[in-house]
Amino acid sequence: MRILFTTVGLSGHFFPLVPLAWACRCLGHEVMVATTENAVPEVLRTGLPAYAFGPPGGMADLAASDEGIGPSPAAQRAAHGKAFARIAHRNLAGMRNLARDWSPDLVVSERAELAGPIVALAEDIPRVELHWGVAPLSEYHDAARSELSDHPLWTGLGQADLSLSPWPPSLRPAGSIIHQSIQHVSYNGDARLPGWLFTESERPRICVTLGTVLPHLGSRDVTGFVLPLLEELTVLDAEIVVAVDDRIAAGWPELPPAVRYAGRLPLAQTLATCAATIHHGGQGTTLTALAAACPQVVLPQLDDQFDNADAVVKAGAGIRLLPEETNPAAVVRACWEVLGDDTYTAAATVMADEIAAQPGPTEIAMLLGWLV
């Protein structure tokens, strides 16, 4: 069977597809990943075949859409939905050519990538959607209708033949409880394991990370927030590690002695050694922390992150601070709480067990054959 995976050119969107794509390949299926030109090198580093079905797109489109929309989460989701729809508009011709030339039996897309689903529907190819994030994100489909309805290939989106969710069923909203569960298996990209991860820390270890998108959005002064936060965290007598793009860390001034490391890190292995993590509420970070039974302080900024943060609170596995509540002192107080109350770790452990009980990528890869 030929299976085409499609993703926008953002690593946080592509990474959740990697374990399933490799599971399909290990079962003997022919696999290809279609994405924008800028993301092809990242796909190739996973060992998967890659095809550029459109020009560069992703971070620049999001950054442009992010300007001047204000703090409203709904407005942000609508603007980002339009950005993804415009990316799809540029990619539709390339996707249609690939579908006709390569003739996939199945198309598997992450939920922000729209060219794959549109062409799959037009060409009568079964399709699967990986439903990252807890949020419904109806704004994405609304934007697709408004931006793409005049395109000759547009016949709507409708429901995928199968929707996959890596979220524990107990945390999903009612509308997505029927989604097929798939176990979250963290893919870290090309992040090396530092030797100190294998030694036990003498102090509680706290990981600070704001993902792969926020540090590159010019409308959000991530560096201006993180550096004062690191100074404030020194009062906790903890070992601080900062998972951030190496290029960003290289431009920072000398950090406090409590900061053991700042740069690219494999989150799955890092969070397994941490007493707490401070992060933005992205899909990958949130689920990786839950799977590692690591208590969380979540600082959501956009799109699905608010719903992901609410899910962590619902699970009892952490604390959420909204943008208007977020400052270094408030984050430190939240860290004090999760470090000093064992109920957060206990709740996170329950979620880790629920994630581990979900069908793994190989089981789902075997299920996909029934769709064709």
C-alpha positions in Angstrom: 0.0 0.0 0.0 1.2 3.5 -0.8 0.6 6.0 2.1 1.1 9.7 1.6 1.7 11.8 4.8 1.1 15.6 4.4 2.1 18.4 6.8 2.7 22.1 6.8 6.3 23.2 7.1 6.4 23.4 10.9 8.3 20.8 12.9 5.7 20.8 15.7 3.1 19.7 13.1 5.3 17.2 11.4 6.9 15.5 14.4 3.7 13.8 15.6 3.4 12.0 12.2 6.9 10.5 12.3 6.2 7.4 14.6 3.2 6.4 12.6 4.9 7.0 9.2 7.8 4.7 10.4 5.4 2.1 11.7 3.7 2.0 8.3 7.1 1.7 6.6 8.2 -1.1 9.0 5.0 -3.0 8.0 6.2 -2.9 4.4 4.1 0.0 3.1 5.5 2.5 0.7 5.6 5.8 2.5 6.2 9.4 1.4 5.9 12.8 3.2 4.7 15.8 1.2 5.4 19.2 2.6 6.6 22.7 1.7 10.1 23.2 0.3 11.6 24.6 3.5 10.6 21.5 5.5 12.1 18.9 3.2 15.5 18.8 4.9 13.9 18.1 8.3 11.8 15.3 6.8 14.9 13.8 5.2 16.7 13.7 8.6 14.0 11.3 9.8 15.0 8.9 7.1 11.6 9.2 5.4 11.3 10.1 1.7 10.2 13.7 1.1 8.5 15.6 -1.7 8.0 19.3 -1.9 4.5 20.0 -3.1 4.8 23.7 -2.7 7.1 26.7 -2.1 8.4 27.5 1.4 5.7 28.2 3.9 5.0 28.0 7.6 6.7 30.2 10.1 6.8 33.3 7.9 3.1 32.9 7.1 2.2 32.5 10.8 4.3 35.5 11.7 2.7 37.7 9.1 -0.8 36.6 10.2 0.1 37.2 13.9 0.8 40.9 13.4 -1.9 43.3 14.8 -4.5 40.7 15.7 -4.4 41.4 19.5 -4.6 39.0 22.4 -8.0 37.4 21.6 -7.5 33.6 21.2 -10.4 33.4 18.8 -8.9 36.1 16.6 -5.6 34.4 16.7 -7.1 31.0 15.6 -9.0 32.7 12.8 -5.8 34.5 11.6 -3.7 31.4 11.8 -6.4 29.3 10.0 -6.3 31.8 7.1 -2.5 31.4 7.0 -2.8 27.7 6.7 -5.5 28.0 4.1 -3.3 30.3 2.0 -0.4 27.8 2.3 -2.8 25.1 1.1 -3.9 27.3 -1.9 -0.3 27.5 -3.0 0.2 23.7 -2.6 -3.0 22.4 -4.2 -1.6 22.1 -7.7 1.5 20.3 -6.5 -0.6 18.0 -4.3 -2.9 17.1 -7.2 0.1 16.3 -9.5 1.6 14.1 -6.8 -1.7 12.3 -6.2 -2.1 11.6 -9.9 1.6 10.7 -10.6 2.3 8.6 -7.5 -1.3 7.3 -6.9 -1.4 7.0 -3.1 -3.9 4.5 -1.7 -4.3 6.6 1.5 -3.5 10.2 2.6 -2.7 10.9 6.2 -2.6 14.6 7.2 -2.0 16.6 10.3 -5.0 18.8 10.9 -3.5 22.1 9.8 -2.5 20.8 6.4 -5.4 21.2 4.0 -4.1 20.5 0.5 -3.9 16.8 1.2 -7.5 16.4 2.4 -8.9 18.5 -0.4 -7.1 16.6 -3.1 -7.9 13.3 -1.4 -11.6 14.1 -1.5 -11.5 15.3 -5.1 -9.6 12.2 -6.2 -11.7 9.8 -4.0 -8.7 8.7 -1.9 -9.4 7.6 1.7 -7.9 10.0 4.2 -6.9 10.1 7.8 -6.5 13.1 10.0 -4.1 13.3 13.0 -6.1 15.5 15.4 -3.3 17.2 17.4 -4.4 19.4 20.3 -7.5 19.1 22.3 -9.2 22.2 20.8 -11.9 21.8 18.1 -10.2 24.6 16.1 -13.3 25.1 14.0 -11.8 28.4 12.9 -9.4 26.4 10.7 -12.2 24.9 8.6 -14.0 28.2 8.5 -10.9 29.8 7.1 -10.6 27.1 4.6 -14.1 27.7 3.3 -13.6 31.4 3.0 -10.1 31.2 1.4 -10.4 28.1 -0.8 -14.1 27.9 -1.9 -13.3 29.5 -5.3 -10.6 27.0 -6.1 -11.5 24.5 -8.9 -10.4 21.6 -6.6 -12.6 22.7 -3.7 -15.5 20.3 -2.9 -15.4 20.9 0.8 -13.5 19.1 3.6 -16.0 17.0 5.5 -15.0 14.3 7.9 -11.9 12.2 7.5 -12.4 8.5 7.1 -10.6 8.1 10.3 -9.5 10.7 12.9 -6.7 9.9 15.3 -6.1 11.5 18.7 -3.1 11.0 20.9 -4.8 12.6 23.8 -6.0 10.5 26.7 -9.7 9.9 26.2 -10.5 11.3 29.7 -9.2 14.7 28.6 -10.9 15.0 25.2 -14.0 17.2 24.7 -17.3 15.4 23.9 -16.9 16.0 20.1 -13.7 14.1 19.8 -14.3 11.3 22.2 -15.1 9.0 19.2 -11.7 9.6 17.6 -9.5 6.6 17.4 -6.8 6.6 20.1 -3.2 6.4 19.2 -0.5 6.4 21.8 1.7 9.5 22.0 5.2 8.5 21.1 7.5 11.5 21.3 9.8 12.3 18.4 12.5 14.8 19.3 14.1 15.6 16.0 17.9 15.7 15.8 18.5 16.6 19.5 21.4 14.9 21.1 21.4 13.3 24.5 23.8 15.2 26.9 25.7 13.0 29.4 24.3 14.8 32.4 20.8 13.4 31.7 22.1 10.0 32.9 23.2 11.3 36.3 20.8 12.1 39.1 20.5 15.7 39.9 21.2 16.9 43.5 18.5 19.4 43.2 15.0 19.3 41.6 15.4 19.7 37.9 13.0 22.1 36.0 12.8 22.3 32.3 11.8 25.6 30.6 10.7 25.4 27.0 8.5 27.5 24.7 8.4 25.2 21.7 9.4 25.6 18.1 7.0 28.3 17.0 6.8 31.0 19.8 10.5 31.9 19.8 10.3 32.7 16.1 7.2 34.9 16.2 8.4 38.5 16.3 5.1 39.7 17.9 6.0 37.9 21.1 9.1 38.9 23.0 10.0 35.4 24.2 13.6 36.2 25.1 12.4 39.3 27.0 10.3 37.0 29.2 12.6 34.0 29.5 15.7 35.8 30.7 14.0 37.5 33.7 12.2 34.3 34.5 15.5 32.4 34.7 16.8 35.0 37.2 13.6 34.7 39.3 13.8 30.9 39.3 17.1 30.9 41.1 15.1 31.3 44.4 13.9 27.7 44.0 17.3 26.2 44.6 16.7 24.0 41.5 18.7 22.9 38.5 17.3 24.7 35.4 17.5 23.4 31.9 16.2 25.4 28.9 15.1 23.6 25.8 15.3 26.2 23.0 16.7 26.4 19.5 20.5 26.5 19.7 20.6 29.7 17.5 18.4 31.5 20.0 20.4 30.4 23.0 23.6 31.5 21.3 22.4 35.1 21.3 21.6 35.2 25.0 23.9 36.8 27.6 25.5 34.8 30.4 22.8 33.0 32.3 22.5 32.5 36.1 24.7 29.6 37.6 21.5 27.7 38.3 21.0 27.2 34.6 22.8 24.0 33.7 22.0 24.0 30.0 20.3 26.1 27.4 19.9 24.7 23.9 18.2 22.0 21.9 17.2 19.0 24.0 15.3 15.7 23.5 12.2 16.4 25.6 11.1 12.8 26.1 14.4 11.9 27.9 14.8 15.3 29.6 11.3 15.5 31.1 11.6 12.0 32.5 14.3 13.4 34.8 12.5 16.6 35.8 10.5 17.5 38.8 8.5 20.0 36.8 8.4 21.8 33.5 7.4 25.3 32.5 6.1 25.5 28.9 3.7 27.1 26.4 1.1 24.3 26.1 2.0 23.0 22.7 0.7 19.6 21.7 4.1 17.8 21.7 5.4 19.3 25.0 2.2 18.8 26.9 1.7 15.2 25.9 5.4 14.4 26.4 5.2 15.8 29.9 2.1 13.8 30.7 3.7 10.6 29.3 6.7 11.3 31.6 4.5 11.9 34.6 6.1 15.4 34.9 4.0 18.1 36.6 3.5 21.2 34.5 3.2 25.0 34.7 1.5 25.9 31.4 1.7 29.4 29.9 -0.5 29.2 26.8 -0.2 31.9 24.1 -2.1 30.8 21.0 -4.5 28.5 19.2 -4.8 25.0 20.8 -2.5 25.9 23.7 -5.3 27.3 25.8 -7.3 24.1 25.5 -4.2 22.0 26.1 -3.5 23.9 29.3 -7.1 23.5 30.5 -6.7 19.8 29.9 -3.6 19.7 32.1 -5.6 21.5 34.9 -8.6 19.1 34.4 -6.2 16.2 34.9 -4.8 17.7 38.1 -1.3 17.5 36.6 -0.4 21.1 36.6 -1.2 24.8 36.8 -2.2 27.2 34.0 -1.4 30.9 33.8 -3.1 33.0 31.2 -1.1 35.7 29.3 -2.5 38.5 31.5 -1.5 36.5 34.7 2.0 35.6 33.5 5.0 37.3 34.9 8.2 35.8 36.4 7.1 36.0 40.0 3.7 34.3 39.2 5.5 31.5 37.4 7.8 30.9 40.3 4.9 30.8 42.7 3.2 28.2 40.5 6.5 26.2 40.5 6.6 26.3 44.3 3.1 24.8 44.3 3.7 21.9 41.9 7.0 21.1 43.5 5.6 21.1 47.0 2.4 19.2 46.4 2.7 15.5 45.5 -0.9 15.4 44.1 0.3 16.9 40.9 2.8 14.1 40.3 0.2 11.5 41.3 -2.3 12.9 38.8 0.4 13.1 36.1 1.2 9.4 36.7 -2.4 8.5 36.1 -2.3 10.3 32.8 1.0 8.6 31.9 -0.7 5.2 32.5 -3.7 6.2 30.3 -1.4 7.3 27.5 0.6 4.0 27.8 -2.6 2.0 27.5 -3.5 3.5 24.1 -2.8 1.6 20.9 0.7 2.2 19.6 1.6 3.4 16.1 2.2 -0.1 14.9 -1.3 -1.2 15.9 -2.8 1.9 14.1 -0.6 1.2 11.1 -2.2 -2.2 10.8 -5.7 -0.7 11.2 -5.1 1.7 8.2 -5.2 -1.2 5.8 -8.9 -1.6 6.4 -9.6 1.8 5.0 -8.4 0.9 1.5 
